[in-house]
Amino acid sequence: MPTTFAYRHALEDHIAGFEGDANPHHLTVLTRPTVFSVLARAGHETDVAGALDAMEEISARFVSPGEWLVVSEILGAEALARDLAALGSERASFVEQSDGRVVMRIAGPKVRQILAKCVAADLHPDVFVLGQAANMLCCHVTANVARTGDDEFEVAVMRSYAGYVFDELMEMGREFAMSSGLSAG
């Protein structure tokens, strides 16, 4: 007899009980982002970087030289896999990590002050420019932090650490009455 499982986000229990309306400082947990890890083959790093920059409806986040975390809230896993396969196996390898990563978006006028309590990186707008991403420790957990807006960042962590990072980010944002919620979709 087949068993049917209902989809349930790893952080649903952490968000239950919080207010529904977003405050100026808000932590949004993306419910179903598509996440792939892409690794360029030796000698093709520039080609792959250019191809990823040209792709629409994705965000390619730098992880290390020749390696990116590709995130999309629009494309599904199959569509993104087709697009990445078009790069050619001689140029790049990729693997889906959607079920293994949790992406959280933190936004607000004092977002840098909140994140300064969690990361040891200079997030000043002149240094950490729009679209930039880097791997770093966030709340003592390895994370990929990307600047996605003027006062908006996304933090991608391994699913097993997501509850801890979520709780720590909420604690760091408490002085600004940070709210939280799941993204629609």
Secondary structure, 3 states (H helix, E strand, C coil): CCCCCCCCCCCHHHHCCCCCCCCCCEEEECCCCEEEEEEECCCCHHHHHHHHHHCCCCEEEEEECCEEEEEECCCCHHHHHHHHHCCCCCCEEEEECCCCEEEEEEECCCHHHHHHCCECCCCCCCCCCCCCEEEEEECCEEEEEEEEECCEEEEEEEHHHHHHHHHHHHHHCHHHCCEEEECCC
